[in-house]
Amino acid sequence: MRKYLIAILLVVFIVAGAFYAYFSRSVFIDFRPNAPVSVAFRAGEDAIMQQDADGRYVPIQLRGVEMTPSRPGHMAWDFGITTYDYYRWFGYIDEMGANTLYVPHIMDSNFYYALYRFNTGNARPLLLLQGIYGHDYNSLTSRLKEAIDIIHGRRINFFDRTGIEAFLSDVSPWVVGFIVGADWDPDTIVFMNHFDPAMPDSFQGEFFSAAEGASRFEVMLAQVMDSAAAYESRRFKVQRPIGFISSPIVDFLEYAPAYAAQLRKYVQLNPEHIIPSERMVAGTFAAYRLFFFTDDFTRYLTPSQTEALAPILADLDRSCIYNGYLDLLARYHSMPVIAAGFGFSSSRAPYIVDRPPLTEREQGEALVEMVTQLEESGWAGSIISTWQDTWERRTWNTAFSSDPWHYHYWHNLQAVDQWYGLMAFDPGRYTRPVLIDGQANEWDESHLIHEYDGMRIYAQYSLQGLYLLVRGEGVNPQNTLYLPLDVTPRSGTSAFYGLEFERPADFLLILSGEDESRLLVNRRYHATHQRFYEEMMGINPFTHNIPPRWDSEFVPITLALQNPVIIEAELFYRLADEAREMRRLRSWDTGILTHGMGDPASPHFNSLADFFFGENLVEIRLPWMMLNFYDPSYMRVHDDYYDRFGVEGIRIQEIYIGIAAENGEVPMSLIPLRGWRNTVHTHERLKQSYFIMQEFWSN
């Protein structure tokens, strides 16, 4: 009996071990080594080809969107999106006219199951470009094998974030290919090229090889792609195209040293250095993430690079976006070229000098122009980044001012990287709590917080900011009103040109018509000043001219912006001080308020609207970041910068506000603040840009 039980346990352990090895560790035995390999998609010379029912390969134009597992109230790695949500979003994407989804990393099982459900029996299924993120050979190789198992529905992760997660939906018939990597860090590439002794100088594999002259990083990518092709070919008897990601900051172009230093462009990745063998029938492609860089890139190339590209540069089409860059890449490569991510933000704030914020309508128009020029330049695919707004993304010029662990609990109107989506998550379970439309439909006496000199102030707040309604006989675009706000007890201004505030104010809202209204900040409480003043002016704000605690001056609220100026080589080397001055960060007066209709249902909707006048009233929305909130979900604001040597949060329970139309004393009343912690209520809204893309792709 004992031997029998031992035998049974041994069999169970062997079966369980084999099951674990096969479904979780990518271990298999090839029982059909001579079986033919099927290729449903392959890379042609300039297009991705799909095999039709007759076995012929026909070119397809990939038109798609990038999707992430991001949604409000969840970090991306929480994977808080349900199968139903994915399925519904796929319907919106299909109705927009797109045919492809791109995911930059492995998604959760809900995504693949929803895609399987959506595509099964659908005459117009959505294709999938599967991306893989990693930093080195080991991580990239293991994740590619995992992704291959997942798309074939042969993966069970036993020790994942949720304990056990089963990927049993076979979506492989619709997977166009794999894209290796994300936005590579140039420093990582430099380290591997020059300082990693474990990386070989050459590689010749069964499916991919590194060309002569390839860098060590390119050799590593060739090894990764070869390993993936071998694994899928042997385990599943399938091949599909594989490429790796690149971008303007790491592309194959070589710039002269002075310009390379200014553009931070000191490494190159060239897809032409990775060569598929005859056994790699599916081939390879080049994938680029496109974002802003200098339009004059051809002026900065090295002489040898200019000579090598002379036939292309001679008749380069410079009429399109990026001054011919799209045309150059399409004509240079001997393989299909895919734009695996590009977009335009509909944020309230800009990103770079001389490029003002875009409304949702302008966002859509810019996307149409980009897609048009990509297709006219011969690109094989265009992937818009992203499908949905991503609240947890951080932007370099705003990240310092907010709690990095609570980004997903509120929507920062000032953070450019959170607003690239075609679908927005608006505050409110079913509708916005307040529409900036000059109507008082969302207001009642329970919102009244202050009354003075015949004028009333009402207040509400949401995930995006503080809403104010001001009513009274004198509230119109012809009159000027002053509204002081006391946010922090640590500093403030008690007077302003004849106005004497009951409490020291940190901000002053000036309503002066449709074009001159703005929000000012007390000089000591100016966040950008303490963080970027040295990079803007060359002066350390913590050692020179520290504003007094009760400073009497209000100043414009500014954001730091990138400075795209490129200095000629002669000046860059000869006059270093002047060169640094010319390249300092610039600023944007983000306190200037935009008058416009804030109702998305209106034909006159302006997505950047901050305030709107009605009959004897005005409605206003003030973004949380403009009021120096560190974490509005818990109602924490910035503590004093010069006591704390930077930004730290301090909890508050109220702010104070007053109003005046002329000089004199200004009484102030409190606005109680409770926050919402992690209880986030939003509703989805397709942006104007979505419908513009829908009309374009439908035609």
C-alpha positions in Angstrom: 0.0 0.0 0.0 2.8 2.4 0.9 4.6 1.7 -2.4 1.3 2.3 -4.2 0.8 5.7 -2.6 4.4 6.7 -3.2 4.0 5.8 -6.9 0.8 7.8 -7.1 2.5 10.8 -5.5 5.5 10.4 -7.8 3.2 10.4 -10.8 1.3 13.5 -9.5 4.6 15.4 -8.9 5.9 14.4 -12.4 2.6 15.5 -14.1 2.4 18.7 -12.0 6.1 19.5 -12.8 5.6 18.9 -16.5 2.4 21.0 -16.4 4.3 23.8 -14.7 7.3 23.6 -17.0 5.2 23.6 -20.1 2.6 26.3 -19.2 4.7 28.5 -17.0 8.4 28.1 -17.9 8.2 27.7 -21.7 9.8 24.2 -21.6 8.7 21.9 -24.4 9.8 19.0 -26.6 9.5 19.4 -30.3 7.7 16.3 -31.5 7.4 17.6 -35.1 10.8 18.9 -36.0 10.2 18.6 -39.7 6.7 20.1 -39.8 6.2 23.1 -42.0 6.0 26.6 -40.5 3.0 28.7 -41.3 3.4 32.5 -42.0 0.1 34.5 -41.9 2.0 37.8 -41.9 5.3 38.7 -43.4 7.3 41.8 -44.1 7.7 42.8 -47.7 10.0 45.5 -49.0 7.8 48.4 -48.0 4.6 46.9 -46.5 3.3 44.3 -44.1 1.8 41.5 -46.1 -1.2 39.3 -45.0 -2.0 35.9 -46.4 -5.5 35.7 -47.9 -7.8 32.8 -48.2 -6.2 31.8 -51.5 -2.7 31.7 -49.9 -1.6 35.0 -51.7 0.1 37.8 -49.7 -1.5 41.2 -50.1 -0.2 44.4 -48.5 -2.1 45.9 -45.6 -1.8 49.4 -44.1 -1.7 49.3 -40.3 -3.9 52.0 -38.8 -4.2 51.8 -35.1 -3.9 53.0 -31.6 -1.6 52.2 -28.7 -3.4 50.9 -25.6 -2.2 50.6 -22.1 -3.8 49.1 -18.9 -4.3 52.6 -17.5 -7.5 53.9 -16.0 -8.3 56.4 -13.2 -8.0 55.1 -9.7 -5.5 52.4 -10.6 -1.8 52.3 -11.3 -1.1 50.8 -14.7 0.4 47.6 -13.1 -2.9 47.1 -11.2 -4.6 46.1 -14.5 -7.9 47.6 -13.3 -9.7 47.3 -16.7 -12.4 44.6 -17.0 -13.0 42.3 -20.0 -16.2 44.3 -20.7 -14.3 47.6 -20.8 -11.8 46.2 -23.2 -14.5 44.7 -25.4 -16.4 48.0 -25.5 -13.2 50.0 -26.3 -12.4 47.6 -29.2 -15.8 48.4 -30.6 -15.1 52.2 -30.4 -11.7 51.6 -32.1 -13.2 49.5 -34.8 -15.9 52.2 -35.4 -13.2 54.8 -35.7 -11.8 53.0 -38.7 -8.6 51.6 -37.1 -7.5 48.0 -37.8 -4.7 47.5 -35.3 -3.9 47.6 -31.6 -0.4 48.1 -30.3 0.4 47.2 -26.7 3.9 48.1 -25.6 4.1 45.3 -23.0 2.3 42.2 -22.0 -1.2 42.9 -20.9 -3.5 41.0 -18.5 -5.6 38.0 -19.4 -8.8 40.2 -19.6 -7.3 42.0 -22.6 -6.5 38.9 -24.6 -9.8 37.2 -23.7 -11.7 40.4 -24.8 -9.7 40.5 -28.0 -10.5 36.8 -28.7 -14.2 37.4 -28.1 -14.2 40.5 -30.2 -12.4 39.0 -33.2 -14.0 35.5 -33.2 -16.5 35.5 -36.1 -15.9 39.2 -36.8 -15.5 39.9 -40.5 -13.3 42.9 -39.6 -11.1 41.7 -36.7 -8.6 43.9 -35.0 -4.9 43.0 -35.5 -2.4 43.1 -32.7 1.2 44.4 -32.5 2.6 42.9 -29.3 5.4 44.9 -27.7 7.9 43.7 -25.1 9.7 45.8 -22.6 13.0 44.9 -21.0 16.5 46.2 -20.3 18.8 43.4 -21.2 19.1 40.1 -23.1 17.7 37.9 -20.3 14.7 40.0 -19.5 13.8 40.6 -23.2 14.2 36.9 -24.1 12.1 35.6 -21.2 9.4 38.1 -21.8 9.2 37.4 -25.5 8.8 33.7 -24.8 6.1 34.5 -22.3 4.4 36.8 -24.8 4.5 34.0 -27.5 2.9 31.6 -25.1 0.3 34.1 -24.1 -0.9 35.0 -27.7 -1.2 31.2 -28.4 -3.3 30.7 -25.2 -0.7 28.4 -23.6 0.4 30.3 -20.5 -0.4 30.1 -16.8 1.5 32.3 -14.4 1.4 30.7 -11.0 3.2 33.3 -9.0 2.0 36.5 -10.6 0.6 39.7 -9.1 -2.8 38.0 -8.4 -1.4 34.5 -7.5 -2.5 32.6 -10.6 -3.4 34.1 -14.0 -4.3 31.9 -16.9 -3.9 33.1 -20.5 -6.0 30.6 -22.4 -7.3 32.7 -25.3 -5.5 32.0 -28.6 -5.3 35.4 -30.4 -2.3 34.3 -32.5 -4.2 34.4 -35.8 -4.5 38.2 -35.5 -1.0 39.0 -34.2 0.9 40.9 -36.9 4.2 40.8 -35.2 6.4 41.6 -32.1 8.1 44.9 -31.3 11.1 44.6 -29.0 11.8 47.3 -26.4 10.2 50.6 -25.5 11.8 54.1 -25.3 15.4 53.1 -25.0 17.6 55.1 -22.5 20.6 56.3 -24.5 22.8 55.7 -21.4 21.8 52.1 -21.3 22.9 51.6 -24.9 26.2 53.4 -24.3 26.9 51.2 -21.3 26.3 48.0 -23.3 28.2 49.2 -26.3 31.4 50.2 -24.3 31.4 48.7 -20.8 29.5 45.4 -20.8 32.1 42.7 -21.1 29.5 39.9 -21.3 28.1 41.2 -24.7 29.8 39.8 -27.8 30.9 41.9 -30.8 29.2 39.7 -33.4 26.4 37.2 -33.8 25.2 34.8 -36.5 22.1 32.9 -35.6 19.7 30.6 -37.3 17.0 33.3 -38.0 18.8 36.6 -37.4 22.4 37.8 -37.6 24.2 41.0 -36.8 25.7 42.8 -39.8 29.4 43.8 -39.8 29.8 47.0 -37.9 26.8 46.4 -35.7 27.1 47.8 -32.2 27.0 45.5 -29.2 23.5 46.6 -28.3 22.4 45.8 -31.9 24.1 42.4 -31.5 22.1 41.8 -28.3 18.8 42.7 -30.2 19.8 40.3 -33.0 20.2 37.5 -30.3 16.8 38.4 -28.7 15.0 38.4 -32.1 16.7 35.1 -33.1 15.7 33.4 -29.9 12.1 34.5 -30.3 11.8 33.4 -33.9 13.4 30.0 -33.0 11.0 29.5 -30.1 7.8 30.2 -31.9 8.9 28.4 -35.0 9.7 25.2 -33.1 7.0 25.2 -30.4 4.0 26.5 -32.4 5.3 26.1 -36.0 4.5 29.7 -36.7 6.5 32.8 -37.7 5.6 36.4 -37.7 7.6 39.6 -38.3 9.8 40.9 -35.5 11.3 44.4 -35.2 12.6 46.6 -32.5 11.7 50.1 -31.4 13.7 53.2 -32.2 13.2 57.0 -32.0 14.7 60.2 -33.1 17.0 60.2 -30.1 18.6 56.8 -30.9 18.0 56.5 -34.7 20.8 55.7 -37.1 21.7 59.3 -37.9 25.0 60.6 -36.8 25.3 64.3 -35.8 28.3 66.5 -35.5 29.6 66.6 -31.8 28.4 70.1 -31.0 24.9 69.4 -32.2 24.8 65.9 -30.7 25.6 67.3 -27.3 22.7 69.8 -27.5 20.2 67.2 -28.9 21.5 64.5 -26.5 21.9 62.3 -29.5 25.1 60.3 -29.0 24.1 56.7 -29.8 22.6 55.0 -32.9 20.4 52.1 -33.5 20.1 50.9 -37.1 17.5 48.2 -38.1 19.6 47.5 -41.2 22.3 46.0 -39.0 20.0 43.1 -38.1 19.6 40.7 -41.0 17.0 38.0 -41.3 18.2 34.7 -42.7 16.4 32.7 -45.4 14.8 30.6 -42.7 13.1 33.8 -41.3 10.4 33.9 -43.9 8.3 36.4 -41.9 11.1 39.0 -42.1 11.6 42.1 -40.1 10.5 45.8 -40.0 11.6 49.1 -38.5 9.5 50.7 -35.8 9.8 54.3 -34.7 8.2 56.2 -31.9 7.9 59.8 -33.2 8.1 62.9 -31.0 9.3 66.4 -31.2 12.9 67.1 -32.3 14.6 69.7 -34.4 13.2 70.2 -37.9 16.7 71.2 -39.1 18.2 67.8 -38.5 19.9 67.6 -41.9 22.0 70.6 -41.1 23.5 68.9 -38.1 24.6 65.6 -39.7 28.3 64.7 -39.8 30.0 65.1 -43.2 30.3 61.3 -43.6 26.6 60.8 -42.8 25.6 63.6 -45.3 27.7 62.0 -48.0 26.2 58.5 -47.3 22.7 59.9 -47.6 23.4 62.3 -50.5 21.1 60.5 -53.0 18.1 60.7 -50.6 18.9 64.2 -49.2 19.1 65.6 -52.8 15.3 65.4 -53.4 14.0 65.0 -49.8 10.4 66.0 -49.4 10.7 68.8 -46.8 7.1 69.9 -47.0 5.9 67.5 -44.4 6.1 67.4 -40.6 9.7 67.1 -39.3 11.1 68.7 -42.5 11.6 65.5 -44.4 12.4 63.1 -41.6 9.5 60.8 -42.4 10.5 60.7 -46.1 14.1 60.0 -45.2 13.3 57.0 -42.9 10.9 55.5 -45.4 13.4 55.7 -48.3 16.5 54.7 -46.3 15.2 51.4 -45.0 15.0 48.2 -47.1 12.1 47.0 -45.0 8.6 48.2 -43.9 8.7 51.2 -41.5 6.0 51.5 -38.9 5.2 54.6 -36.7 4.7 52.7 -33.4 3.5 55.7 -31.4 3.0 59.4 -32.1 0.5 61.8 -30.7 -0.4 65.3 -29.6 -1.6 66.3 -26.2 -4.8 68.1 -25.4 -3.4 69.3 -22.1 -4.0 72.8 -20.8 -0.3 73.4 -20.8 2.3 73.3 -23.7 5.5 71.2 -23.7 7.9 73.3 -25.7 8.4 77.0 -26.6 6.4 78.4 -29.4 4.0 75.5 -29.5 0.8 76.5 -27.6 -1.7 74.1 -26.2 -4.0 72.3 -28.5 -7.8 71.9 -28.2 -9.2 68.5 -28.8 -10.2 69.6 -32.2 -6.7 70.8 -33.0 -5.4 67.5 -31.6 -7.5 65.6 -34.1 -6.5 67.9 -37.0 -2.8 67.4 -36.1 -3.3 63.6 -36.0 -5.0 63.6 -39.4 -2.1 65.6 -40.9 0.5 63.2 -39.4 -1.3 60.0 -40.6 -1.7 61.5 -44.0 2.0 62.4 -44.3 3.1 59.0 -43.0 1.0 57.2 -45.6 2.1 59.5 -48.4 5.7 59.0 -47.4 5.3 55.2 -47.7 5.2 54.1 -44.1 3.6 50.7 -43.6 1.7 51.7 -40.5 0.7 54.5 -38.2 -0.1 53.9 -34.5 -1.6 56.8 -32.5 -0.5 57.1 -29.0 -2.7 56.7 -27.0 -6.2 55.3 -27.0 -7.1 56.6 -23.5 -5.8 59.4 -21.3 -3.2 58.1 -18.8 -3.5 59.8 -15.5 -0.4 58.1 -13.9 2.1 59.5 -16.4 4.5 62.1 -15.2 5.7 65.1 -17.1 9.2 66.5 -16.5 8.1 70.1 -15.7 5.2 69.1 -13.4 6.4 65.9 -11.7 8.2 67.7 -8.9 5.0 69.3 -7.6 2.8 66.2 -7.0 2.8 63.1 -4.9 4.1 60.4 -7.2 2.1 57.6 -5.6 -1.3 59.3 -6.0 -1.2 60.5 -9.6 -4.0 58.1 -10.5 -6.5 59.6 -8.1 -6.8 63.0 -9.8 -6.3 64.4 -13.2 -3.6 67.1 -13.7 -4.8 69.6 -16.3 -1.2 70.9 -16.4 0.6 67.6 -17.1 1.1 67.2 -20.9 1.8 63.4 -20.8 -1.6 62.7 -19.3 -3.6 64.1 -22.2 -2.6 62.2 -25.4 -5.7 60.0 -25.5 -8.6 59.9 -27.9 -10.8 59.0 -25.0 -11.0 61.1 -21.9 -12.1 60.1 -18.4 -14.2 63.1 -17.2 -14.9 63.6 -13.5 -18.3 62.5 -12.2 -20.0 59.1 -12.4 -22.2 60.0 -15.3 -21.6 63.7 -16.2 -19.3 66.5 -15.2 -20.2 68.0 -11.8 -19.9 71.4 -13.3 -20.1 72.5 -17.0 -18.3 75.7 -17.7 -21.1 77.0 -19.9 -22.4 80.3 -18.3 -25.4 78.5 -16.8 -26.0 77.8 -13.1 -27.8 74.5 -13.5 -25.4 72.6 -11.3 -25.4 75.1 -8.5 -27.8 75.6 -5.5 -27.6 77.4 -2.1 -25.8 74.5 -0.5 -22.7 75.6 -2.6 -22.8 79.2 -1.4 -19.7 80.0 0.7 -19.3 83.8 0.5 -21.5 86.9 0.0 -20.2 90.5 -0.1 -21.1 93.8 -1.7 -24.0 92.3 -3.7 -22.0 89.4 -5.1 -22.1 85.7 -4.2 -19.4 83.1 -4.5 -20.3 79.4 -4.8 -17.8 76.6 -4.8 -17.5 72.9 -5.7 -14.5 70.7 -6.6 -13.8 67.5 -8.6 -10.9 65.3 -9.7 -9.6 68.1 -12.0 -9.9 71.3 -9.9 -11.8 73.9 -7.9 -15.0 75.3 -9.5 -16.3 78.7 -8.7 -19.6 80.5 -9.6 -19.7 84.2 -9.0 -23.1 85.9 -9.3 -24.1 89.5 -9.0 -25.2 92.6 -10.9 -21.6 93.7 -11.6 -20.4 90.3 -12.9 -19.8 90.8 -16.6 -16.9 91.0 -19.0 -16.8 94.9 -18.7 -16.0 95.0 -15.0 -12.9 93.8 -13.1 -13.2 91.6 -10.1 -10.5 90.5 -7.6 -10.8 87.2 -5.8 -8.0 86.5 -3.2 -7.4 82.8 -2.2 -5.6 81.7 1.0 -4.4 78.2 0.5 -1.5 77.7 2.9 -1.1 79.2 6.4 2.7 79.4 5.9 2.9 82.5 3.7 0.8 85.0 1.8 0.1 88.7 0.8 -2.2 90.9 2.9 -2.6 93.8 0.4 -2.6 94.5 -3.3 -2.9 98.0 -4.8 -5.5 99.3 -2.4 -7.0 96.0 -1.6 -6.6 94.8 2.0 -7.3 91.1 2.5 -8.7 89.7 5.7 -6.2 86.9 5.5 -2.8 86.7 3.8 -3.6 85.4 0.3 -1.5 83.0 -1.7 -3.3 83.6 -5.0 -5.2 86.4 -6.7 -7.8 85.6 -9.3 -8.4 88.7 -11.5 -11.5 88.5 -13.7 -11.1 91.2 -16.3 -13.0 90.4 -19.5 -12.6 87.5 -21.8 -9.0 88.1 -22.8 -7.3 89.6 -19.7 -8.4 87.3 -16.9 -5.7 85.4 -15.0 -4.5 83.9 -11.8 -1.5 85.3 -9.9 0.6 83.7 -7.2 2.4 85.1 -4.2 6.1 85.3 -5.1 7.2 83.0 -2.2 4.7 80.4 -3.1 5.6 80.2 -6.8 6.5 76.5 -7.4 8.3 76.9 -10.7 10.5 79.7 -9.3 12.0 77.5 -6.6 12.4 74.4 -8.8 13.5 75.8 -12.2 14.8 79.3 -11.5 18.4 78.3 -11.7 17.9 76.5 -15.0 16.0 79.5 -16.3 18.1 82.4 -15.0 21.3 80.8 -13.7 20.5 81.8 -10.1 20.0 79.5 -7.2 16.7 80.6 -5.5 17.7 79.1 -2.2 20.8 81.2 -1.8 19.9 84.5 -3.6 17.0 86.9 -3.0 14.8 84.4 -1.0 11.3 86.0 -1.0 10.1 87.0 2.5 7.5 84.8 4.1 4.8 87.5 3.9 5.9 88.8 0.5 3.8 91.7 -0.8 4.2 90.8 -4.5 2.0 88.7 -6.8 3.7 87.3 -9.9 2.5 85.3 -13.0 2.2 81.5 -12.6 4.7 80.0 -15.0 5.6 76.5 -16.2 9.1 75.6 -17.4 9.3 74.7 -21.1 11.9 73.0 -23.2 14.0 75.4 -25.3 14.5 74.0 -28.8 17.2 76.5 -29.8 20.2 74.8 -31.4 23.4 76.9 -31.4 25.8 76.9 -34.3 29.0 74.9 -33.6 31.3 77.9 -33.7 29.4 79.8 -31.0 28.9 76.6 -29.0 32.6 76.0 -28.6 33.8 79.7 -28.6 31.3 81.3 -26.3 30.2 78.7 -23.7 28.5 81.2 -21.4 26.5 82.8 -24.1 25.6 79.4 -25.5 24.3 78.3 -22.1 22.3 81.5 -21.8 20.6 80.9 -25.2 19.7 77.3 -24.3 18.2 78.0 -20.8 14.7 76.7 -20.1 12.0 79.1 -21.1 8.6 79.7 -19.3 4.9 79.8 -20.1 2.4 82.0 -18.3 0.0 79.2 -17.4 -2.0 81.5 -15.1 -3.7 83.2 -18.1 -7.2 81.9 -18.3 -9.0 80.9 -21.5 -12.6 82.0 -22.0 -14.7 79.5 -23.8 -17.6 77.0 -23.8 -16.8 74.1 -21.5 -19.8 71.9 -22.4 -18.6 68.9 -24.5 -22.1 68.6 -26.0 -22.0 72.1 -27.4 -20.9 72.7 -31.0 -18.8 75.6 -29.6 -17.0 73.3 -27.1 -13.5 74.5 -26.3 -11.7 71.8 -24.3 -9.2 74.3 -22.9 -11.9 76.6 -21.4 -11.2 77.9 -17.9 -14.2 80.2 -17.5 -17.3 81.4 -19.2 -19.5 84.5 -18.6 -23.3 84.2 -18.4 -25.9 86.7 -17.5 -24.7 88.4 -14.4 -22.5 85.4 -13.6 -19.2 83.7 -14.4 -18.2 80.0 -14.0 -14.5 79.2 -13.4 -12.4 76.0 -13.2 -9.0 76.4 -11.5 -6.7 73.3 -11.9 -5.4 71.8 -8.7 -1.8 72.2 -9.7 -2.2 75.9 -10.4 -3.3 76.2 -6.8 -0.2 74.2 -5.6 -2.0 71.1 -4.5 0.4 68.3 -3.8 -2.3 65.7 -3.6 -5.9 66.9 -3.9 -7.3 63.5 -3.2 -6.1 63.9 0.4 -6.2 67.7 0.3 -2.5 68.2 0.7 -0.9 71.4 -0.6 2.7 72.5 -0.9 4.5 73.4 2.3 6.8 76.3 2.4 9.6 75.6 -0.1 12.3 77.6 1.7 11.7 75.9 5.0 11.6 72.5 3.4 14.2 73.1 0.6 11.7 71.8 -2.0 8.2 70.5 -2.3 6.6 68.6 0.6 2.9 68.1 1.3 0.9 69.6 4.1 -2.7 68.6 4.9 -5.4 71.3 4.9 -9.1 71.3 5.6 -10.1 74.5 4.0 -9.1 77.4 1.9 -10.4 81.0 2.1 -11.7 83.2 -0.7 -13.1 86.7 -1.0 -14.2 89.2 -3.7 -13.9 92.9 -4.4 -14.6 95.2 -7.2 -12.8 98.2 -5.8 -10.2 99.2 -3.2 -10.9 98.6 0.5 -11.1 95.8 2.9 -11.8 92.3 1.5 -13.5 89.9 3.9 -12.9 86.2 3.2 -14.9 83.0 3.9 -13.7 79.4 4.0 -14.3 76.6 1.5 -14.3 73.3 3.3 -12.2 70.5 1.8 -12.6 66.8 2.5 -11.0 65.2 -0.5 -12.0 61.8 -1.9 -9.0 59.6 -1.1 -9.0 56.6 -3.4 -12.7 56.8 -4.3 -12.5 57.9 -7.9 -15.7 58.4 -10.0 -15.3 59.1 -13.8 -17.1 58.5 -17.0 -15.7 58.0 -20.4 -16.0 60.6 -23.2 -14.8 60.2 -26.8 -12.9 63.4 -27.6 -13.4 65.6 -30.6 -10.2 64.2 -31.9 -11.7 60.7 -32.0 -14.5 61.8 -34.3 -12.1 63.7 -36.5 -10.0 60.6 -36.9 -13.2 58.6 -37.5 -14.3 60.8 -40.3 -10.9 60.8 -41.9 -10.4 57.0 -41.8 -14.0 56.4 -42.8 -13.4 58.4 -46.0 
